[in-house]
Amino acid sequence: MKIFNTLSRKKDIFKARKGKQVNLFVCGPTVYDYSHLGHARNYVVFDSFAKYLKFCGFKVFYLQNITDLDDKIIARAREKQVTPKDLAIAFEKEYLKDMKALGITSVSKYARATDNIKPIISQVERLMDKKFAYKIENDGIYFNIAKFKDYGKLAGRTTLDAEDAVSRIDYSKDKVNRGDFCVWKFSDGEDQPSWPAPFGRGRPGWHIEDTAITEKYFGPQYDMHGGARDLIFPHHQAEIAQMESISGKSPMAKYWMHVGFLTVNGQKMSKSLGNFITLNDFLKRCPVNYLRFFISKNLWSSPIDYSESAMIEVKSAVEKIEEFLRKLKAVKNPKSDKRLDGEIKIFKKKFYAELDEDFNTPKAFAVMFEFIKRGNELLEQNLISKKQAGDIYKFFQEMDKIFGIINFQKVNKAIPAGIKKLAEERELHRKNKEWQKADEARLAIEKQGFTVDDTKDGPVIKSL
């Protein structure tokens, strides 16, 4: 398997540091608001990737942090007149609920920042002992980027860009270098969370939370780190500087995956533009497998644009898959053409070969639809046996365990005799050009959770 590695800036052959054990860390949410479609893209990508690693025989420990203390949390808590802790707990619950709704089941451990204060303090102490961090009175402890000679190696730069995710806690007029970042902020006496520490009571900086958590669970070096593109600099670069300064070992993470941005009708998602779509609102009107398909059909590292027209295309594509599976289930033909067995093997090999090449889902899905087209041709000629249909069906089940794009409950939903009779009556009305009666029959069918598609081969009943 090859994967594009932000650190090397090329596709690298993936090889776990220790046999088949893969330690994967992905930056989790700052729990001060509801999850939106941009968050969904990030977590669906890594959920599918982790599941593919498992499919390939790796044992994956997928660790995700939860930032439950941050400037944004404190500011939002003041707005709502609640404590930062209560606000964080409430939105953490919403986040975990959203992850369940998205079908995110690959995460092994969610680790809160506030549950790891001791490891954080330990890292700050070691940075100070090694002279990588310094104290600013009445402010905090800052990392001196001039002391780390490889600062900027991940992003290929040392200065901020417009789309970089930053933390306000890092701003201080007394910093040694403009890019120095805060690892511990002293308590300013206001009503906000703080903890005692040898260097002064306060709270952790944003970047130190992640390295303390990964060191606790993985040690100073591990296999893979993931997150959205806006975290490359300064957040992930700061993580590297901290951990490699403490341990003296490089690289902290061998592979770095950064997911492309999600825009809405060509614009960055924001509340001010009115295009901020929460995951909860989206899933009220669109099935989760449609969203997972929309995300998965695009290359993980490329930007994607959400629009209503894009979702119409997704609906059509998913229905094409599900209709093909219904046809496979209906196959009764006992005769088998051995040549088709070879085609099935080649198809599966091509599909997984594309995933092995930088987890290229667009090309893998193209292979899948090419095979569906071929399969439909063979079905029309009654050239697929029941056993072969079952083998193909099992492949789609296997693939769906990775991507979660098919509603098998809908595929397997039995069509009641009453619905079949209504469909027959509707077809008779259509042949007699009794259009009103045909429409009434269609409405009666839809009220019971089914629909009828008129195809060249006749009407096809589907569950809604």
N, C-alpha and C positions, 0 to 999 in steps of 0.2 A: 504494500500500500504506500502511495505517495501523498503527501499533504503539503500545501503551500505554508511555509513557515515564515512568519513576519520577521523573526530574528535573523534568518539567513537570506531572506528575500528571494527564495526559490523553493521549488518543490523538493522536499526531502523524503527519502524512504523512511517510513515510520518503523521504529524499532524501540520497544519498551526497554527501560533501563534494567529491569530485573525480570527476565523470562517473559511470562505472559501476564504479569501484573502491571496494570496501567493506573497511575494516579493522575487524575484530571481535576483541575480546579477552574471554576468559572465564577467570575464576579457576579454576585447576586444583587438584589435590589436595595435601594435606600428606601425604607418603608415610611414614606410620608404622604403618599398618594396612591391612587388606584393604578394598576398595571394597564398599559396601552398596547397597541399593535406592534410598536417598536420593540417593546420588551418581549412580546410573544415571539417575534421573529428570532431573537437571540436565543431564547430558551428552547424553542422547538428545534432549531439547528443542532444545538448541543445534545438534546435528548435523543434525536435520531442518530447523531454521530456516535454517542456512547452506546446506543443499542446495536449499531453496526459493528463496533469494536467487540462487543460481547458475541455477536453472531460469528465473528471471525475467530472466536476462541479465546479472546482476552478476558481476564478478570478485571473489571473496572471499578475503582473506587472513585466515585464522582462527588467531589466536595464543593459546596456552594456556600458562600458567606451571606449573612444578612446584616446589612449596616443599619443597626437600630439606634444609632446615636450620631447625629450629624447637624451641621448648621441649618440645613433645610428642615430637619425634624424639629429643631428648637424653634425656628421661625414660625412654622406651621402650628406648633403647639400653642404659641403665644396668640396667634390669630384666633384659634378655636377655644382659647382659655382652658386648656387641659395640660396635664404634665407631659413632657416629651416621652416618658416611659409608656403612659397610657395610649398616646397617639401611635407610637411604634408598635405596641402590642396589637392594637386594632387593625393597623394596615398590614402587619405581618400575617394575621389571620386571613385578610382579604387576598393577600399574595398567594398563600398556600392553597386557598380555595380556587384561585385562578389557575394555579399550576395543575391542580387535580382536574379542573374542567378542560384544560388543554391536553390532558393525557400525558403529562410529564411524570414518568415513573422511574426514570433512570438515576435520579439523584440519591446517593447513598447517605449523605449527611448534610443538613442545613446547620450552619454554625453562626450564632449571634456574636456580634462584636462585644457586647456587654458581658457575655459569658466567658470572655477570654482576656479580661483586664490584666491578670497576672502575667500571661505570656507577652502581652503588649509592653508592660512595664519592664519586663526582663529584656526585651529587644531594645528599648530606649536606653536602658542602663548600659548594655553592651556597646551600643553605638557611641555613647558618651565616653566610655572607658577607652575605646579605640580611636577617639578624637575625630570621629566622623560627624558628630553632632555637638552643638553648642547651645548655651543657655542665653536667652534674652530676658532680662529681669522684667517682671510684671507682664510677661507675654507668653513665652513657652520655650520648648526645646526644638531646635531646627536642624535639619540635615544639611551639611555643607557639601554642595554638589561638586565643588572644586577638588574635594578630597577623593572623589571617585572618578578615576581616569576614563572609565568606559561609559560615563553618563551620556546618554543620547544614542547608544548603540542599537536599541530596539526601534526607535522612530527615525533614526538617521538625522536627528536634529536636537537642539537643546533649547529652542524657543517655542513659545505657544503659537498655535494656529487658531483660527476663528472657531472651528468646530470641536476643539478639545474640551473635555469635561474637566472642570476645575472646582476647587473647594475654596470658599472665601477665607477659611481658616489660615491659608498660607500667606495672606497679605500682611506684611509688617515693614514699616519704614526702616527698622534697625537690622534687617537681614544683611549678612555678609555679601551674599550674591543674590542677584535678582531672582534666580530660579530656585533658591533654597526653599524647602518645604517643611511644614510643621509636623513633628511626630508626637508632640504632647502639648496641649494648650492649657495654660494655667487657669484655674478657676478665677473668674473676675468678680466673684461675690454675688452674682445674680442667681436667681432661682433656676438653676440648671444642673443636670447630673455632673458629678465629679467624684474622683477617687483619690485616696491618699497615695503618695509615691515618694520615694527618697529624694527626688529632685523637685518636688512641689505638687501640691494637690491640683488635680485638673482632669482632663479627659483626652482620649487618644486622637491623633490626627487621622485623616481618612486612609492614607496609604499604609500606615503601620498595622492597621487592623488585619489586612489580608495576609501579610507576611507572617504575622504572629500565629494566625490560624493555620496557614499551610505548614509552617515549621512544626507546629504541635502535632499535626496529623501525618505529614509526609517527611519531615526532616528538612534540611536546607536545600535539597535538590529533588526534583520530581519530573514526571514525564511531560505533562502538557498543561498550559494555561490558556484559557479562552475568555472572550468578552467582546463587547461591541467596539467598532473602530475608534470611537471617540475616547476610548480609555487607553489607547496606545501611549499617548503622551498627555500629561505628565504621569498619570496614575500608574500604569504598568512599568514605565521606566523608573519611577520612584521605588516601586516594589523591588525591582532588580537591584537598584543601588543599595537599598537597605539590607536585603538578605545576603547579597554577595559581599558587602562590606563586613557584615557580622561573621559570616562563615569562612570567607576567603576562598570559596569554591564557586566555579562558574561552569556552565550556566545554572541559574536558579531553576529554570524550566527549560527543557530541551526543545520543545515545540510550542509555538505561539499561534493560536488561531484567532483572527479578528473578523467578526461578522459585519457585512456591509449595512449601510443605513437603509431604513424604510421611510419613504416619503409618501405623501398623500396628494395625488393629482399634481405631482412635480414639486410640491412644497414640503419643507420640513414640518413635521407634526408639532403643533404648538397650540396652547389654549387661546392665545391672542388672535390667531388666524381662524379659530373656530373649527379646526380640522383635527382636534384631539379626540381620538376614538378609543374609549376604554375597552378593555377586553370583555368585560362583563356586558356592556351594551352591544358589542358586536355579536357575541354568542347568543344573544336573545333573538337575533334575526337571521343567523347563519350557522349551519352545523359546524362543529369543530373540525370534522375531517376536511371540509372545504378550506378552512383557514390553514390547516397543516399542509394540504396539497399546494395552496398558493405559495406558501413559504418554501416548501420542498422542491417545487419545480424550478426554482431559481438557484443559481450557484451561490453557495453560502457566503462567499467573500465579496460578491458584487452587490451594488445598490439595487433595490427594487422599489417600484412605485405602486401604491395601492390605489385602485379606483373601482367604482361600481361595475364598469365594463369588464375589468379584469376578473371580477368575481363571477360574472355571467359566463365567461369563458371557462373558469374553474368548474362551475356547476355542470357545464356541458361535458367537460373532460371526465369528471368523476362519474357522471351518469353513464358515459361510454364504457368505463371500466366495469361498473356494477351490472350493466346490461349484458356485457360479455360473460360475466360470472354466472348470471342467471341462465344464460344459454348453455353454459358448460354443465350446470347442475341438471339440466333437462336432457342431456345426452343419454341415449339408451343403446346406441350402436355397439354391438359386441365385437365387430370386426376391427382389426388393428393394422395400420400401415406402418411398418417398422421405420420407414424413412422419416415419419413425423417424430419418432422418438429422438432421432438425431437432431432434428430442427429444435426440439424443446431444449435439449442439452446445450446447443449452440446459443440459443436465446438467453438462457440463464447465465451462461458463461460471459456473454457480452454485457449483460446487465450489471453483474458484479464487477466486471473489469472496469466499467466506467466509474463505479463507486470507489474502486481502488486507485483510480487516477484523480487524486485531489477531491474525493467525495463529490464527483461531478454528477449531481442529481439531474440537471437538465438533459444531459446525454443519456443517462440511464433511463429516464422516463421516456425519451424519444425511442429507445430500443423497445420499451414496454409497449408503447402505442403501435409501433411497427409490427410487433408480434400480434397484438389484438386485431389489427387489420388482416394479417395473414390468417389468424385463427377464425375470424368471421367468414373468410372466403372458404376455408375448409369445412366449417360448420354448415354452410349453405349447400355444399356438395356431399354432406353426410360422410366426411372422411376422417372424423375424429371419433375414436372409440371411447367407451365409458371410462376405461382405465386411463387413457391419455387425458381425457377431460379432467379426471380426478387429479392427475399429476400436475396439470397446469393450474388447477384451482388451488392445490396445496402450495404452489410457488407464490401465488398472490397472497395467501395467508401468511407465508413466511416473510414476504416483502413488507406486508402491512404491519407486522410486529415491529419493524424498524421505523416506518413512516406514519402509520396511523391515518391513512388517507381514504380508507374504504369503510363504509358502514355495513358490516356483514349481517347485522341484525335486519337491516333493510333488504339486503340481498336474499336472505333466507326466510323472509316473512312469507308465510303461506298465503295464497290467494283464495279467499273463501268462495264457495260455490255460488253464493249470491252475487258476488262481484263479477264473476265470470259470466253469469247469466245477464247481468246488466250490460256488460260489454258486448255480448252477442246481440242484445236488443238494440243497443246504440248503433252497432254496425248495420243492422237491418234497416233502421231508420235512415241512416246515411245513404244506403243503397237506394232507398225509396225517396230520397231527397226530402225527408221530413226533418228539416234542420232544427226546428224548435224542440221536437221530441228527442233528437240526438243530443242536443245541449242539456236538456233536463236529465238525461241518463248520465251524461258526463258529470254533472253537478252532484248527482246522487252517489256516484262512484267516489268522487273527491271528498264528500262529506264523511265517508267511511275510511279515509286515509290512503286512498289509491288514486292513480291517474292513468290515463290511456294515451299512448303515443301512437300516431298513425304512421306506419312505415310501409315501404314498398312490399314487404312480406305480410302485411296485414297489421291489425292493432296489437300493441304490446302493453300489457298491464304492468304497472310499477307501483310500489308503495311510496307514499310521500315522505 
